[in-house]
């Protein structure tokens, strides 16, 4: 998914190495409800209930979102 350039990227939460949610070094990890997980397992597209971001370099979770618009942006 392409990322639009944001002027406020510096204002986003980041880990100690400077990785924010739009960096290539950020891994979005999605959590689903039970029904949402079953729907994904059967091949459907489900919106996660939470998205957490982990840094590839240091392995730290540095950001989390439950905002519906954010979660739609990180659908598998």
N, C-alpha and C positions, 0 to 999 in steps of 0.2 A: 504494500500500500504506500503510495507516495505521501510525503509529508509536506504540508504547506509551510513556508518560511514564517516563523513567528518572531516578532521583535522582542517578546517577553519570555524567550526561552531561558534567560538567566534567572527569571523569577520562579521557574518551576523547581520543585524539590529535586535534589540530586544527591548522589552518594559522595563519599569523600574523594573519589577519583574524577568527579565532575560529570558523570553520566546522568542524563535526565531521561524521561519517558520516550522522547523522540530520537534518542541516540541509537546507533546500530548495536551498541553494547548492552542495551536494555532488553530483557526478556519479559514479555507480558505473560503472566500466569493467571489463568482464568479459573474462577470458582463458579460452579453451577448448582442450582437447586437439584433435588433428586429427579423431578420430572424433566428439567432441562437437560440433565446429564443423560437420561434415558433417550430423550429426543435426539441428542447429538450422537449417541451410540447407534441409533437406528438410521443415521444418515441425514438427519434434519439439521437446520441451522437454528441455534438457540442463543439468546442473549444471556451472557453470564450475569451472575448476581454481584460479582466483585472482580476487579482486575488489579493485581499487584504487580509491581515492576521490580525485577531483580537485575543487579549488575553482573555482567559476565566476568568482569575482572576481579571484583572482590567478593561476589556472592551475597551481597547484602540486599535486603528488600528496602528500597528507599522511597517508594511512593505507592499509594493505593487510591483507588477510586471506586465509588458506588454510584456515580453520576450516570444516568441512563445514556446520555449523549456520548460520554467517554467509553462506556461499555459497548455501544454500537460500533464505535470506531475500531474496536479490537476483537470483533467477531472472527472466528476461524473461517 
